[in-house]
Amino acid sequence: MYTLGALQDAERTEFEQRILMYPELANELKQVQIAIAAYCKSYAINPKPELRSEILTETLHTGGKTTNSQKGSYSERDHSLTYKYLIAASLAALAISTFASWFFYSRWEDSEERFSQLLTEKNQLAQNYNLVKDGFDKTVFDILIMRDENSQVINLHSLDTGLNFKARLYWNKNSQELYIDVLKLPEPEIDFQYQLWAKSDTAVISAGLFDAHEFSGIQRMHEINKADSFLVTMEPKGGNHYPNLDKRVLVSTTWEGLK
């Protein structure tokens, strides 16, 4: 509409200010001007050769009545004006449809971007909810284990009292379920893991490997049906078939004297 001169003074001034502010808008205006000029050129009508002499005769003629040839030239000029009006109307329709297409396309892009942002926020909220729910479920599970009246609580301590390493076992002799709660343990050496052992009159049985993080919560170990004492050692990754007593980290009170 600016290219066709169809804007009001205030609108034209505002548009020209925006051209100064946004170089990409000036580039777009130039492209529109080029497109409209090309469109006009493609529909341009060359006048008849004889029309030149008639126009010159009419221009130089200062009086007299209008002749038939003059009437014909007027008629041709009327047709020429009609064509020009049609071309101008077509260009105006083209400009309006182009602006409408750009307007709705930009609105569609904005809507799509907002939708993507909302979808991302929704997925992030879902992930946060799942994390909170998993943490809540784990806390409830730990509380149920600690409050189980059928579970026997067994405290594990370090041989060196100055280290103050601690862990706690919850052993249900009826269901044979065994859980460990790490209270304080250092990270194991590289390529090593902590392993829990259960000792009975007949054998020493592995109760499984576990993490040493204080915030790992209560971890389930292998089921144990019989044990007199418990021991934690540091073993190579993947575990061992028999405890390395030189790598003892934690023992139960009943282990002492059973070396």
Helices and strands as residue ranges (DSSP letters): H 9-21, H 23-42, H 49-60, H 68-146, E 151-157, E 166-172, E 177-184, E 192-199, E 204-210, E 218-220, E 229-236, G 245-247, E 248-252, G 253-255
